[in-house]
Amino acid sequence: MTKKVFWADPYKTSLSTTVTSVSGPDITLSETIFFAFSGGQESDAGTIEDHVVSAAQKQGQEIVYTLADDHGLVTGQSVFVQIDWVRRYRLMRLHFAAELVLELFYKKLSGVSKVGAHIAQDKARIDFAWPESIAPLLPSMASDANSIIAADLEIKTAFDDEPNERRYWEISGFSRVPCGGTHVKRTGEIGTIKLKRNNKGRGNERVEIYLAS
Ligand SMILES: [Zn+2]
């Protein structure tokens, strides 16, 4: 199983490690900093020994990286992994912004349920099952989220079940939230956010989350 260094050190942008298996274009690594799509957060972009990673997929507790067919890497080989940090840092900031907004919705809108979420590099979105427009709520949601961001709270992350790789994050004033994504260390790193409603149809409300910078 790949050791996920992106949890212990989400700010690490390069890593020397070893290939543990090769199957055609697909390889696995003994350790990794390269996040694979899960919980709505998109995969990192980057290279393994200068080969561009075209896909990163979770398979159980393993992560499989797809390279070009002619990569030529072999099991046991030492490799250098690099990720696109500009992309990852935006994904981390938007990921936490989305989680914060979601928790505020749960606090303020009794009975609301999340039906989907996606974190990309330019924006995040959360879809809710809710019978009315969320537009009137957004100014106070944004204001509350931006206050928590401005307070620059510590974001604690840890395992609550290490063998099964279950992790959580926690900030002051909120319950623990289960999440296996990558997290910034403090809320202040997110910077000011903006919220926008996007009506997806009857009973389905979408909030889009943008970073001011
Ligand atoms: Zn998270």
Boltz pocket constraint, residues with backbone or C-beta under 6 A from the ligand:
constraints:
  - pocket:
      binder: B
      contacts: [[A, 95], [A, 96], [A, 99], [A, 169], [A, 178], [A, 179], [A, 180], [A, 181], [A, 182], [A, 183]]
      max_distance: 6.0
